[in-house]
Amino acid sequence: MSSTQPKVGFVSLGCPKALVDSERILTQLKSEGYQVSSSYADADLVVVNTCGFIDSAVQESLDAIGEALAENGKVIVTGCLGKSEDKIRAAHPSVLKVTGPHAYEEVMGAVHQYLPPKHDPFMDLVPPQGIRLTPKHYAYLKISEGCNHRCTFCIIPSMRGDLVSRPVGSVLQEAENLAKAGVKELLVISQDTSAYGVDLKYKLDFWGGRPLKTRMLEMCEALGTLGVWVRLHYVYPYPHVDNIIPLMAEGKILPYLDIPFQHGSPTVLARMKRPAHAENTLNRIRKWREICPDLTIRSTFIVGFPGETEAEFEELLVWLKEADLDRVGCFTYSPVEGAAANELADPVPEDVKQERYERFMALAAEISAARLQKKIGLEMDVLVDEIDLEEGVAIARSKADAPEIDGNVFIESDNVGAIRPGDIVRVRITDANEYDLFAECVEPA
């Protein structure tokens, strides 16, 4: 053990929701006097926060555990794969402890057991916003855990449980702390953002002495008063989402919706047991854009779902053309251990899945390129993520771009050294390709 404060190494895998879990554990570690080590060799033990959603993520998690054991020897495992302790211990029997997702107290208990703290309350300070794994200028704001839906391809509820919403006062206090700490963009995440507060029956809570319902609309209205970019992720298209669009049109939150549509064929969506699958989404999208013309919609889709016929796939392509979505991702269906879809008849051959994936992405790229071409000549504010001094380029994002999943805005400037990550800069768009924009500075925003 270290002669000074004990040191914990940390490996965080998976989605932004898992990243927030990691941030919470790290904040608790820091508040108890632990140091966080950036290397295996310097750490007294290592915590690995795993992902277990699909087979490739499971293997990545098992490999990360193995690497931590080889390099350090003392490993605590947490996260979604922790629900399958037998699988972890079959591969790595020497791990110290295995816990499931968002099991903060269990993780801390294991750390206390194998590496007791040496806390000095006069020396160990934690900033009000906690410990973050994202750059200083943006942060993920997790508003709930779990999900009440039982989509046939998904095992998230079995790993993370049913919906548990945070009281709105807690969410807004964290958001306020982040804004005061200099965060410029808040990315609201959950398994189902639209269902926020349903489990609490929209219970009344307080923020700054102000009464608010724990509900999506009231939360978004309050977040819109903080003076930062607010971006909504994982929004199911329930009818009440219509009430959020005017807030976007008024500039209170970003005109951006991340909606996991997953498919365009009603029969495939029914087999997937997707919530809100019966909604007339194309008509809703048209109405949203009438209210907020600048609205950006991103989504993800699955092709090759069991039983998907060529006609159903063509139906998806027609839907995609009509929807004219800005940002689109696609996956070929992959069986996940424990998912109900594994029992469905007529699995699609792998070569057919791949061929459909390629056709889908070709159309998506064509749509994206056409939409981005319309932005050439426009002026807009962009948020700078990093600077490449060698290339003389600042890499930024527009209000239409979430970090790591959407495109970038590349700003060419002779004075790029004067721009800093976290700056909001006014630019003019000069060119575009299938996914990215190119710009020149107009003036700092």
Secondary structure, DSSP 8 states (H G I E B T S, - for coil): --SSS-EEEEEE-SSHHHHHHHHHHHHHHHHTT-EEESSTTT-SEEEEEE--SSHHHHHHHHHHHHHHHHHTS-EEEEEGGGGGHHHHHHH-TT-SEE--TT-HHHHHHHHHHHS-----TTT----TT---SS-TTEEEEE-EE--S---TT--HHHHH-S-EE--HHHHHHHHHHHHHTT--EEEEE-S-GGGTTTTTTT-EEEETTEEEESSHHHHHHHHTTSSSEEEE-S----GGGGGTHHHHHTTSS-SEEE---B-S-HHHHHHHT-TTTTS-HHHHHHHHHHH-TT-EEEEEEEES-TT--HHHHHHHHHHHHHHT-SEEEEEE----TT-GGGG-SS---HHHHHHHHHHHHHHHHHHHHHHHHTTTT-EEEEEEEEEETTTTEEEEE-TT--TTTS--EEEE-TTGGG--TT-EEEEEEEEE-SS-EEEEEEEE-
